[in-house]
């Protein structure tokens, strides 16, 4: 005869589901990101002249386009992660307070920004790298690329997407601290990633306001943030196992 499920059982199941979605998200985001670093020099290559970016992109061929597509799709996997945190916090009586909206908006913005490398840049890179293209065609292509890169990538994907993600991180870290859904020091680490997100925006502003110092902090922000999520996955797994072992 099956015993009746207790609130602790329900919470343990929620913890396991969230830990699983965290691990899937981290793996799916890290694999294409690492591939892009090794084969495309991301994200240092974005600071190179347009000609270098487009020629290197064209040389990367289909594997590079597919890597960008995988990276863009991995951003959307953050949505079930955010929903998992919402369900976990609900077991502690904590309301959503708009955190899920921030997560969905951030994931969508970042996916849209990254998809420019899959749906727009390939044609631009091919036109620029074509030996038959005139100087005028290359110049026009470079102007289009710069516009798409700045608006699709820097505005939508990076500034909007990353600031929304920082907002989600701040709210969820505060809720985790308040409810003790994870150890408080672990919740506090999420807060410590926030300055890196904000400092990283200076690099975007530097391009239009040269007097603003450029601080390349976004890669550090992402690495610290992903390490925080990985640590939470481990903590949730351990807590769920402990609860079930002593049930």
JOURRA-V484240 format. One record per helix or strand. SS is the DSSP state (A for helix, B for strand). FROM is the first residue (numbers start at 0). TO is the last residue. If there is no record, write none. Layout:
ss/from/to
SS/FROM/TO
SS/FROM/TO
This chain:
ss/from/to
A/6/39
A/43/46
A/49/75
A/77/89
A/98/118
A/120/128
A/134/178
A/183/191
A/193/205
A/217/244
